[in-house]
Amino acid sequence: MRSLLTASLLVLLTIAPAQAQLMDVLTAPKTLFDRAIEARSAGDIAKDNEIVVKVNGIMGKLATIKASTEIYEQRLLITGIFDDKALYDRFERDVRQVQGIKKLYWHVTYLAKDDAKRKALLDWADVTVMATKAQGRLVGTAGVADVNFRTTTDAYGTVYLLGRARSGEEAKKALARVRDGNGVKKVVNYTAVRP
């Protein structure tokens, strides 16, 4: 089991962007277990993994770690901030050509290196902590199947909720839990409600 976990972590580290790498390392044992008990087919999870590998391949080809991905049922959420407009444009163009994406939630922005707005952005460590806490608040919440939700945060203080709720009540609980965090300025909800 330990060698399987180690091998899985090494694969994740080679294909995932920096923020995602840290999140996977911090949550790896739980994440691997949760993926195994998700209320989805192995084929559906495999389709998600294939899409993420392709997007990470684009990032590798462009030599950038400026974006982060979350995916659920081929609904792909991408966040990030680029300071090179040509790189931003190429990344967006290449991602939009990836086959198999049912819905793309594009929350990647271009912001010049010298833009004064950068001073108000959260740093990488704060973003990572906020994202970890948002997902953590779902764990153990009565009536919320946290394995069916993905959360991430961006440098603007926005928390994103992606996934599937089995009822409207579960969706409301999950949304309330991710909203209830220090520094959360906005929540974007991409929860599908379906039993």
C-alpha positions in Angstrom: 0.0 0.0 0.0 2.8 2.4 0.9 4.6 1.8 -2.4 1.4 2.4 -4.3 0.8 5.6 -2.5 4.4 6.7 -3.1 4.2 5.9 -6.8 0.9 7.7 -7.1 2.4 10.8 -5.4 5.4 10.7 -7.8 3.0 10.6 -10.8 1.0 13.5 -9.4 4.1 15.6 -8.8 5.3 15.2 -12.4 2.0 16.2 -14.1 0.3 18.7 -11.7 0.9 22.4 -11.3 2.6 23.6 -8.1 -0.5 24.5 -6.1 -2.2 21.3 -7.1 1.0 19.3 -6.3 1.0 20.7 -2.8 -2.7 20.1 -2.3 -2.3 16.5 -3.5 0.6 15.8 -1.2 -1.2 17.3 1.8 -4.4 15.4 1.1 -3.1 12.3 -0.8 -4.1 9.5 1.5 -7.6 10.9 1.9 -7.9 11.9 -1.8 -6.9 8.4 -3.0 -9.4 6.8 -0.6 -12.1 9.3 -1.5 -11.7 8.8 -5.2 -12.2 5.1 -4.7 -15.5 5.6 -2.9 -17.0 8.4 -5.1 -20.5 7.9 -6.3 -19.2 7.8 -10.0 -18.1 5.1 -12.3 -14.5 4.3 -12.9 -15.0 5.3 -16.5 -16.2 8.7 -15.6 -13.3 9.3 -13.3 -10.9 8.1 -16.0 -12.4 10.6 -18.4 -11.7 13.4 -15.9 -8.2 12.2 -15.4 -7.6 12.1 -19.1 -8.7 15.7 -19.5 -6.5 16.9 -16.6 -3.5 15.1 -18.0 -4.1 16.8 -21.4 -4.4 20.3 -19.7 -1.3 19.6 -17.6 0.5 18.6 -20.8 -0.4 21.9 -22.3 1.0 23.7 -19.2 4.2 21.5 -19.5 4.5 22.3 -23.2 4.2 26.0 -22.4 6.5 25.8 -19.4 4.0 27.4 -17.1 2.5 26.6 -13.7 0.3 29.7 -13.7 -3.0 27.8 -13.7 -4.7 25.2 -11.5 -7.4 22.7 -12.5 -10.3 21.0 -10.8 -12.7 18.7 -12.6 -15.8 16.8 -11.9 -17.9 14.8 -14.5 -15.9 16.4 -17.4 -16.8 19.9 -16.1 -13.4 21.6 -16.0 -12.6 24.6 -13.7 -9.4 26.5 -14.4 -8.1 29.3 -12.3 -4.9 31.3 -12.4 -3.2 34.6 -13.2 -0.8 35.1 -16.2 1.5 38.0 -16.5 2.4 37.3 -20.2 -0.5 38.0 -22.5 0.8 35.9 -25.4 1.2 32.9 -23.1 -2.3 33.5 -21.6 -3.8 33.6 -25.1 -2.0 30.5 -26.2 -2.9 28.6 -23.1 -6.6 29.5 -23.4 -6.6 28.6 -27.1 -5.0 25.2 -26.5 -7.2 24.3 -23.5 -10.4 25.1 -25.5 -9.3 22.6 -28.1 -9.1 19.7 -25.6 -11.6 17.0 -26.5 -14.1 15.6 -23.9 -14.7 18.7 -21.9 -18.5 19.0 -21.3 -18.2 22.5 -19.7 -15.3 24.8 -19.2 -15.4 27.3 -16.4 -12.6 29.7 -17.3 -11.4 31.8 -14.4 -8.0 32.6 -15.6 -7.0 36.2 -15.9 -4.2 38.2 -17.5 -2.7 40.8 -15.1 0.5 42.6 -16.1 3.5 42.3 -13.8 3.5 46.0 -13.1 -0.3 46.3 -12.5 -1.1 47.9 -9.2 -3.9 45.4 -8.6 -1.2 42.8 -7.9 -0.6 44.4 -4.5 -4.1 43.4 -3.3 -3.7 39.7 -4.3 -3.3 36.9 -1.9 0.0 35.2 -2.0 0.4 31.5 -3.0 0.6 30.2 0.6 -2.6 32.1 1.6 -4.5 30.8 -1.4 -3.4 27.2 -0.7 -4.4 27.5 3.0 -7.8 29.0 2.0 -8.5 26.2 -0.5 -7.5 23.5 2.0 -9.7 24.9 4.6 -12.7 25.3 2.2 -12.5 21.6 1.3 -11.8 20.7 4.9 -15.0 22.4 6.0 -17.0 20.0 3.8 -15.5 16.9 5.5 -17.6 15.7 8.3 -20.5 18.1 7.5 -23.6 16.1 8.1 -25.6 15.5 4.9 -22.7 16.5 2.6 -20.9 13.8 0.6 -17.6 15.7 0.5 -16.1 13.2 -2.0 -18.5 14.5 -4.7 -17.2 18.1 -4.4 -14.0 19.9 -5.4 -13.0 23.3 -4.1 -10.3 25.7 -5.0 -9.4 29.3 -4.3 -7.8 32.1 -6.3 -5.6 35.0 -5.4 -8.6 37.3 -5.5 -10.1 35.5 -2.4 -12.7 33.7 -4.5 -13.6 30.2 -3.5 -15.0 27.9 -6.2 -17.3 24.9 -5.5 -17.6 22.3 -8.2 -19.3 18.9 -7.9 -22.6 17.1 -7.5 -25.1 17.3 -4.7 -27.7 14.6 -4.2 -30.3 17.2 -3.2 -31.0 20.9 -3.1 -30.5 20.8 0.7 -27.1 19.2 0.3 -26.1 21.8 -2.2 -27.1 24.6 0.2 -25.1 23.0 3.1 -22.0 22.6 0.9 -22.2 26.2 -0.3 -22.7 27.6 3.2 -19.7 25.6 4.5 -17.3 26.8 1.8 -18.6 30.4 2.2 -17.9 30.3 6.0 -14.2 31.0 6.0 -11.8 33.8 6.9 -10.8 35.9 3.9 -13.4 34.5 1.6 -14.5 37.5 -0.5 -16.7 35.6 -3.0 -18.0 32.1 -3.7 -18.6 30.8 -7.2 -20.9 27.8 -7.2 -20.8 25.2 -10.0 -22.7 22.5 -8.1 -25.0 20.2 -10.1 -28.0 18.9 -8.2 -28.8 15.3 -9.2 -29.6 12.2 -7.1 
